[in-house]
């Protein structure tokens, strides 16, 4: 839904859960988050999926036919505020995960995400 007195959509502020431990029902291990894919062995899977989401997104009217890069889409449709907002959210998650993986040591300290070169990381 959109806001009452503006053209934009909004999301409510989210809060980090107070409990920092893994739930008892979860079978995931801390190492499971660092599984890498064969296409980009130096990038962890979670980060790879977010970059893929930022680079390629399926259009609702052309589902399963082809994907469209959001940045390319925003280059032609500059008034797409919702698309720009969602791209910012995805890129902020990418930056957050990259800081985490640098601290853990999965990514090298010099690794940097750039939206202009993200499509080359995907191939």
C-alpha positions in Angstrom: 0.0 0.0 0.0 1.1 3.5 -0.5 1.3 6.4 1.9 -1.7 8.7 2.3 -0.1 12.0 1.3 2.7 11.0 -1.0 3.4 8.8 -4.0 5.8 6.5 -2.3 5.4 3.2 -0.6 6.9 2.8 2.8 8.0 0.0 5.2 7.9 0.2 8.9 11.1 0.3 10.8 12.5 -3.1 11.7 14.2 -4.0 14.9 16.9 -6.6 15.5 15.6 -9.4 17.7 16.8 -9.2 21.3 17.9 -12.8 21.6 21.2 -13.3 19.7 21.3 -17.1 20.1 20.2 -19.6 17.5 16.7 -21.0 18.2 16.5 -24.5 19.6 14.5 -25.7 16.6 17.1 -24.5 14.1 19.4 -27.1 12.6 21.6 -24.6 10.8 25.2 -24.3 11.8 27.3 -21.1 11.7 29.3 -22.6 8.8 26.2 -23.1 6.7 26.0 -19.4 6.0 29.4 -19.4 4.3 28.6 -22.1 1.7 29.8 -20.9 -1.6 28.5 -21.5 -5.1 30.5 -23.0 -8.0 30.0 -19.9 -10.2 31.7 -17.4 -7.8 33.8 -19.4 -5.3 35.1 -16.3 -3.5 31.6 -14.9 -2.7 29.4 -16.7 -0.1 26.0 -18.0 -1.1 23.9 -15.4 0.8 25.8 -12.5 -0.7 25.7 -14.1 -4.1 21.9 -14.4 -4.0 21.5 -10.7 -2.9 23.7 -9.5 -5.7 21.8 -11.6 -8.1 18.6 -10.1 -6.9 20.0 -6.6 -7.3 21.3 -7.2 -10.8 18.4 -9.3 -12.3 14.8 -9.1 -11.5 11.9 -10.7 -13.4 9.3 -8.4 -14.7 5.7 -9.5 -13.7 4.5 -9.3 -17.3 7.3 -11.4 -18.7 7.7 -14.1 -16.1 10.2 -16.8 -17.1 10.9 -15.2 -20.5 13.8 -12.9 -19.5 15.1 -10.9 -16.7 15.7 -7.1 -16.5 18.5 -5.4 -14.7 17.1 -2.9 -12.1 19.7 -0.3 -12.8 19.1 -0.6 -16.5 15.4 -0.3 -15.9 15.9 2.7 -13.7 18.0 4.3 -16.4 15.0 4.3 -18.7 12.2 4.7 -16.2 13.5 7.4 -13.9 10.1 7.8 -12.1 10.0 4.3 -10.7 10.5 5.3 -7.1 9.5 1.9 -5.8 12.1 0.1 -7.9 14.8 2.5 -6.8 13.7 2.1 -3.1 13.8 -1.7 -3.4 17.3 -1.5 -5.1 18.6 0.6 -2.2 17.2 -2.0 0.3 18.9 -4.9 -1.5 22.2 -3.0 -1.9 22.2 -2.1 1.8 21.8 -5.8 2.7 24.7 -6.6 0.4 26.9 -4.0 2.1 25.8 -5.4 5.5 26.7 -9.0 4.5 30.0 -7.9 3.0 31.0 -6.3 6.3 30.1 -9.5 8.1 32.0 -11.8 5.7 35.0 -9.5 5.8 35.0 -9.7 9.6 34.7 -13.5 9.6 37.4 -13.8 7.0 35.4 -15.4 4.2 35.9 -12.4 1.9 39.2 -10.6 1.5 39.4 -7.2 3.2 39.9 -5.5 -0.1 36.7 -6.9 -1.6 34.1 -4.2 -2.5 30.7 -4.3 -4.0 30.1 -1.9 -6.9 26.7 -1.8 -8.7 28.4 -1.0 -12.0 30.5 -4.2 -11.9 27.9 -6.5 -10.2 26.9 -8.1 -13.5 30.4 -9.3 -14.1 30.4 -11.0 -10.7 27.4 -13.0 -11.7 28.9 -14.6 -14.7 
